[in-house]
Amino acid sequence: MRALDSLCVAFAMIAGLILFGLIGLTFLDVIMRYIFSSPIYGARDVLEMGMVVVISLGFPFTWRTGGHIVVDLLPDYGFALLTTGRNLFVRITGIVIFGLLAWRAWHTAEDAALFNEKTNMIELPFQPFLWLLAFASVFQAVVLVTESVRILLKQTIAHSITLHQIQDESKVQHD
C-alpha cells in the first residue's frame, strides 16, 4: 500500500501544481478582461483541459485519505461481517464505475483523434486528456482492487500518507 500511497501523493502534487497555475491564469484573465479589456486568448480552453487533469489525478489521493463526502446508506450496526460486506460493495461498485470510465475514455480518445477534435480557441487536442482520464481511472480501479484484496485478507487498508509531521516538543531533549 505504501507504493500506491506514494503514487497517489505524487499525482496529487502534480494536480495541485496545475491547479495553482489555473488559479493564477484565472486571476490574470480577470484582471486583463476587466481592467484592460483584453482577456487572455485561449484561457478558457486551458482551464477546461486543466481541470480534467486536476480532477483525474486528484481523485485517488482524495479516496485514500478519505477526503470525499460520505453518506452511510448501509449501516453496519457494529457487526464486522456487515462492515466488510459494505466496504467490499462500495469498492466493487467503484471498480465497475472506474473501469467503465476508463474504457469509454479510451474509446472516446480514439474517436477524438479520428475526428480531429480540439478545443475551440487554441485547438488543444482532446485525445491526450482523454488518455490521461483513462489512465487515472485505471489507477483508481487498481487502488480499489488492492483495497478489496486487503479487506478480504483481513489486512489494514489504512493509508500511509502523512500530510504534516509535527514533532512533539515534550519528547525533545534539551542539553
C-alpha positions in Angstrom: 0.0 0.0 0.0 2.9 2.3 0.6 3.8 2.3 -3.1 0.3 3.1 -4.1 0.1 5.8 -1.5 3.3 7.3 -2.8 1.9 7.4 -6.3 -1.3 9.0 -5.0 0.7 11.7 -3.4 2.8 12.3 -6.5 -0.3 12.5 -8.7 -1.9 14.9 -6.2 1.1 17.1 -6.1 1.1 17.4 -9.9 -2.7 18.1 -9.8 -2.1 20.7 -7.1 0.6 22.5 -9.1 -1.6 22.5 -12.1 -4.5 23.8 -10.1 -2.2 26.6 -8.7 -1.4 27.5 -12.3 -5.0 27.5 -13.3 -5.9 29.8 -10.4 -3.1 32.2 -11.5 -4.3 32.1 -15.1 -7.9 32.8 -14.0 -6.7 35.7 -11.8 -4.7 37.2 -14.7 -7.5 36.6 -17.2 -10.0 38.5 -14.9 -7.5 41.4 -14.5 -6.8 41.5 -18.2 -10.5 41.3 -19.1 -12.0 43.9 -16.7 -9.1 46.4 -16.3 -7.5 46.2 -19.8 -10.5 44.9 -21.8 -8.2 42.3 -23.3 -8.8 38.8 -22.0 -6.1 36.1 -22.3 -6.7 34.3 -25.6 -7.5 30.6 -25.0 -7.6 30.8 -21.2 -10.9 29.0 -21.1 -9.6 26.2 -23.2 -6.6 25.8 -20.9 -8.9 26.0 -17.8 -11.2 23.3 -19.1 -8.5 20.8 -20.1 -6.5 21.7 -16.9 -9.5 20.7 -14.8 -9.7 17.3 -16.5 -6.1 16.8 -15.3 -6.6 18.1 -11.8 -9.7 16.0 -11.1 -8.3 12.9 -12.8 -5.0 13.0 -10.9 -6.5 14.2 -7.6 -9.2 11.5 -7.1 -7.0 8.6 -5.9 -5.4 10.8 -3.2 -8.9 12.0 -2.1 -10.1 8.4 -1.9 -7.1 7.2 0.0 -7.2 10.0 2.6 -11.0 9.8 3.0 -11.4 13.4 1.8 -14.6 12.8 -0.2 -18.2 13.2 1.0 -19.5 10.0 2.7 -23.2 9.1 3.2 -23.8 6.0 5.2 -26.8 4.5 3.4 -25.9 1.0 4.6 -25.3 1.0 8.4 -23.2 -1.9 9.8 -24.6 -1.8 13.4 -21.2 -2.7 14.7 -21.1 -6.2 13.0 -17.7 -6.9 11.4 -19.3 -9.0 8.7 -21.7 -6.2 7.7 -18.8 -3.7 7.7 -16.7 -5.9 5.5 -19.6 -6.5 3.1 -20.4 -2.8 2.9 -16.7 -1.9 2.3 -16.4 -4.6 -0.4 -19.7 -3.5 -2.1 -18.5 0.2 -2.2 -15.2 -0.8 -3.7 -16.6 -3.2 -6.2 -19.0 -0.6 -7.3 -16.1 1.9 -7.7 -14.1 -0.7 -9.7 -17.0 -1.1 -12.1 -17.6 2.6 -12.4 -13.9 3.5 -13.0 -13.5 0.5 -15.3 -16.3 1.8 -17.4 -15.0 5.3 -17.3 -11.5 4.1 -18.4 -13.0 2.0 -21.2 -15.2 4.9 -22.5 -12.4 7.5 -22.2 -10.1 5.3 -24.2 -12.6 4.8 -27.0 -13.5 8.5 -27.0 -9.8 9.3 -27.2 -9.6 7.2 -30.4 -12.7 8.9 -31.8 -11.3 12.3 -30.9 -8.1 11.5 -32.9 -10.2 10.1 -35.8 -12.4 13.2 -36.0 -9.6 15.6 -35.1 -11.5 17.0 -32.1 -9.9 20.0 -30.4 -10.8 22.9 -28.1 -12.4 25.9 -29.8 -9.9 28.7 -29.3 -6.3 27.4 -29.3 -7.2 23.9 -30.6 -5.8 21.7 -27.9 -6.4 18.2 -29.0 -8.8 16.2 -26.8 -7.0 12.8 -27.2 -4.2 13.2 -24.7 -6.6 14.5 -22.0 -8.9 11.5 -22.6 -5.9 9.2 -22.4 -5.0 10.8 -19.1 -8.6 10.3 -17.8 -8.4 6.6 -18.9 -5.1 6.1 -17.2 -6.2 7.8 -13.9 -9.4 5.8 -13.9 -7.4 2.6 -14.3 -5.1 3.7 -11.5 -8.1 4.4 -9.2 -9.5 0.9 -10.1 -6.1 -0.6 -9.1 -6.3 1.2 -5.8 -9.8 -0.1 -5.2 -8.8 -3.7 -6.2 -5.8 -3.6 -3.9 -8.0 -2.4 -1.0 -10.6 -5.0 -1.8 -8.0 -7.8 -1.7 -6.6 -6.5 1.6 -10.1 -6.4 3.1 -10.7 -10.0 2.1 -7.3 -11.0 3.6 -8.3 -9.0 6.7 -5.3 -6.7 6.4 -5.4 -3.0 7.1 -6.3 -0.6 4.3 -5.2 2.5 6.3 -3.2 4.9 4.3 0.4 5.8 5.0 0.1 9.4 3.8 1.3 11.9 6.3 0.4 15.5 5.4 2.0 17.1 8.4 4.6 15.7 10.7 4.6 17.7 13.9 7.3 16.9 16.3 6.2 16.6 19.9 8.2 19.2 21.8 7.8 17.2 25.0 9.9 14.4 23.5 12.7 16.6 22.5 15.6 16.5 25.0 17.4 19.7 25.6 21.1 19.7 26.7 
